[in-house]
Amino acid sequence: MNRIFAFIVLSLPIASYSANFTIPNGDVSSFISALQTANGNDEADTIFLALGGLYTFTTANNTINNDGPNALPAITNDVAGLDLVIIGNGATLQRSGPNDIRCLYLNGGPELKIFDLNFHNFRTSVFKGGAICAKFQNTVLTVSGCTFTNNVCAATGAEDGGGAIRVHQAELTVLNCTFLNNQGNDGGAIKSLQSELVVEDSYFAGNQALSTLTNSNGGGAISVDGAKATNGSVSISRSEFHNNLSMYQGGALMLFFYNQQHCTLTDCYFDSNRAQKPASIQGPNWGFGG
């Protein structure tokens, strides 16, 4: 008896899986390479850093759009929705040496989530964000369980600032984070310009807004200049503000809104924050609150 076997080839869709990258302790080159790959593979990627690791940056990887040098490749939007997750595992990223270097730069709509990572001693003298700059086209940034210490945005223009983070026409969510001794022209820790901002369960201490310009905003810890839409909002809840300083106004917070925009403050604690207007400043006296 003859038997006939039929072989049928089925055309099945191939599932798209995210790529995972594990970066050895201190291996900055592998970190940069992983980000370059993640930027171009059209997948939602995850980068795992070494438990308690230390990654030190002495030179910049790039400079984009005159926004200053960055330690790591800029995060780009290569997939719909979430583009990248960085699992810090308590690691520290730090700048060392005389060069001004920002850590991370996001532009053009990427979505990035960062967990359990420390940012230390990053500095920019150009425009925006000592440790992280995120801006434009629905860029979304979430930092959770992160610590920002001794980061500086030394640029001195009226719209410059954010010693740790600056966002512009973007969305920033800050969850259970600590900001210590950061400095910026406006917003010693965070400068939010025409953006959606959510801060929860976070701690701000010793941050300084150093501008004495009459058209600056101040905000020793956080400076907000408008929300993202006509009726956009800012929400700050269950957070503490201690010993923050503004050289102009808003020792802890400077909040300025347009149209129907608004802010919600819930269960926050403020202690020993100061706004001190130097005698040399001539201008309106409204808004000088500790």
C-alpha positions in Angstrom: 0.0 0.0 0.0 1.4 3.4 -1.0 1.1 6.2 1.4 1.3 9.8 0.4 2.6 12.3 2.9 1.6 15.9 2.5 3.9 18.5 4.0 2.1 21.8 4.7 4.1 24.9 5.4 2.1 27.4 7.4 2.9 31.1 7.4 2.7 32.2 11.0 3.4 35.7 12.3 6.7 36.1 14.1 6.3 37.5 17.6 8.4 40.6 18.5 10.1 40.2 21.8 12.0 42.8 23.8 15.8 42.6 24.0 17.5 42.4 27.4 21.0 43.7 28.1 23.0 43.0 31.2 25.9 45.4 31.8 28.9 44.3 33.9 30.0 46.5 36.8 31.9 49.6 35.5 31.6 48.6 31.9 30.7 52.0 30.3 31.5 50.8 26.8 29.0 48.0 27.1 26.4 50.4 28.5 26.9 52.7 25.5 26.7 49.8 23.0 23.5 48.5 24.6 21.8 51.9 24.2 23.0 52.2 20.6 21.5 48.8 19.8 18.3 49.5 21.7 17.8 52.8 19.8 17.7 50.9 16.5 16.1 47.5 17.0 12.4 48.6 16.9 11.8 46.8 20.2 11.0 47.7 23.8 14.2 47.0 25.5 15.4 46.5 29.1 18.9 47.2 30.4 20.1 45.7 33.7 22.9 47.2 35.6 25.1 45.4 38.1 23.8 45.2 41.7 25.3 48.1 43.5 27.6 48.8 40.5 29.5 52.0 39.7 29.8 53.5 36.2 32.1 56.5 35.9 32.0 58.9 32.9 34.9 61.2 32.1 34.1 62.2 28.5 31.0 62.8 26.5 29.6 60.4 24.0 27.7 63.0 22.0 26.5 66.6 21.7 23.0 67.1 20.2 21.3 70.2 18.9 23.6 72.5 20.9 22.1 71.2 24.1 25.4 70.2 25.6 27.5 67.1 25.9 25.9 63.8 27.1 27.6 60.8 28.7 25.3 58.2 27.1 23.7 58.0 23.6 20.4 60.0 23.3 17.3 57.9 23.9 15.2 57.8 20.7 11.7 56.7 19.9 11.9 53.5 17.8 8.7 51.7 18.9 5.2 52.7 19.8 4.7 53.1 23.5 7.5 52.2 26.0 11.0 52.3 24.4 13.3 51.4 27.2 13.5 50.4 30.8 16.7 50.7 32.8 16.9 48.5 36.0 19.5 50.2 38.1 19.8 47.6 40.9 21.1 50.3 43.2 24.0 51.2 40.8 25.5 54.7 40.6 26.2 56.7 37.4 28.7 59.5 38.1 30.8 62.1 36.3 34.4 62.4 37.1 37.0 65.0 36.1 36.7 68.5 34.8 34.5 68.0 31.7 30.9 69.1 31.8 28.7 66.1 31.0 25.0 65.5 31.3 24.0 61.8 31.8 20.9 61.3 29.7 19.1 63.2 26.9 15.7 62.4 25.5 14.2 64.2 22.5 11.5 63.4 19.9 9.0 61.3 21.8 10.7 58.3 23.5 9.3 56.7 26.6 11.9 55.8 29.2 11.4 54.2 32.7 14.3 54.2 35.2 14.3 52.2 38.4 16.6 52.1 41.5 19.5 54.2 40.0 21.7 56.9 41.5 22.9 59.9 39.5 25.8 61.7 41.0 27.9 64.8 40.1 26.7 65.4 36.5 26.9 68.9 35.2 26.0 71.0 32.2 26.7 74.6 31.4 24.4 74.6 28.4 20.6 75.2 28.8 19.0 72.2 30.4 19.1 69.5 33.0 22.3 68.6 34.9 21.6 64.8 35.0 18.7 64.4 32.6 17.1 66.5 29.8 13.8 65.3 28.3 11.8 67.4 25.8 9.4 67.7 22.9 7.0 65.5 21.0 5.3 63.7 23.9 8.6 62.5 25.4 7.7 60.5 28.6 10.1 59.9 31.5 9.5 58.0 34.7 12.1 57.8 37.5 11.3 55.5 40.4 13.4 54.8 43.5 16.2 56.9 42.1 18.6 59.3 43.9 20.0 62.5 42.4 23.0 64.1 44.3 25.3 67.1 43.5 24.1 67.5 39.9 24.4 71.0 38.4 22.9 72.9 35.6 25.2 76.0 35.5 23.5 77.7 32.5 22.2 81.2 33.5 19.5 82.1 31.0 16.0 82.9 32.2 14.6 79.5 31.0 17.6 77.4 32.1 17.7 75.1 35.1 16.9 71.8 36.6 20.0 70.8 38.5 18.9 67.1 38.3 16.1 67.0 35.6 14.7 69.4 33.1 11.6 68.6 31.0 10.1 70.8 28.3 6.8 69.9 26.6 7.1 66.4 28.0 5.7 64.2 30.8 7.7 63.5 34.0 6.7 61.1 36.8 8.8 61.0 39.9 8.1 58.2 42.4 9.9 57.6 45.7 13.0 59.5 44.6 15.5 61.6 46.6 17.1 64.8 45.5 20.0 66.1 47.5 22.2 69.2 47.0 21.5 69.8 43.3 21.8 73.3 41.8 20.2 75.0 38.9 19.4 78.5 37.7 15.7 77.8 38.1 14.6 74.6 39.8 17.4 73.4 42.0 16.3 69.8 41.5 13.6 69.9 38.8 12.6 72.4 36.1 9.3 71.7 34.4 8.4 73.9 31.5 5.0 73.4 29.8 5.0 69.8 30.9 2.9 67.3 32.9 4.5 66.6 36.2 3.7 64.1 38.9 5.8 63.8 42.1 4.9 61.2 44.7 6.6 60.0 47.9 9.8 61.9 47.3 12.4 63.8 49.3 14.1 67.1 48.4 16.8 68.6 50.6 19.6 71.1 50.2 18.8 71.9 46.6 19.4 75.5 45.3 18.0 77.8 42.6 20.7 80.3 42.1 19.3 82.8 39.6 18.9 86.4 40.7 17.4 87.6 37.3 14.1 89.5 37.6 12.6 87.3 34.9 13.6 84.0 36.5 11.3 81.7 38.3 13.3 80.4 41.3 12.1 77.3 43.1 14.8 75.9 45.3 13.5 72.3 44.8 11.0 72.5 41.9 10.3 75.2 39.4 7.1 74.9 37.2 6.4 77.2 34.3 3.1 76.0 32.9 1.6 72.6 32.4 1.4 70.8 29.1 -2.1 71.7 27.8 -4.6 74.5 28.3 -6.1 72.6 31.2 -3.0 70.6 32.2 -2.0 69.8 35.7 0.8 69.3 38.1 0.5 66.9 41.1 2.8 66.8 44.1 1.9 64.4 47.0 3.3 62.8 50.1 6.7 64.5 49.6 9.1 66.4 51.9 11.0 69.6 51.3 13.8 70.5 53.7 16.4 73.3 53.6 16.0 74.2 49.9 17.0 77.7 48.8 16.1 80.1 46.1 18.0 83.3 45.4 14.8 84.8 44.0 11.4 83.3 44.9 9.9 80.0 46.0 12.3 78.5 48.5 10.9 75.0 47.9 8.4 75.4 45.0 7.8 78.0 42.4 4.5 77.2 40.6 3.3 79.4 37.6 0.4 78.4 35.4 -1.6 79.6 32.4 -5.2 79.5 31.4 -7.1 76.7 33.3 -3.9 74.9 34.4 -3.6 73.9 38.0 -1.6 72.2 40.7 -2.6 69.8 43.4 -0.5 69.5 46.6 -1.4 66.6 48.9 0.1 65.6 52.3 3.4 67.4 51.7 5.8 68.6 54.4 7.9 71.8 54.2 10.7 72.7 56.7 13.3 75.5 56.7 13.1 76.4 53.0 14.2 79.9 52.1 13.8 82.5 49.4 16.1 85.4 49.7 16.0 88.4 47.4 19.3 90.2 47.2 19.1 93.9 47.7 20.6 94.4 44.2 17.4 93.0 42.6 15.0 95.6 41.5 11.5 94.4 40.5 8.1 93.2 41.7 8.0 91.8 45.2 5.2 89.3 44.5 5.9 85.6 45.0 8.9 85.7 47.4 7.8 82.8 49.5 9.9 80.3 51.5 
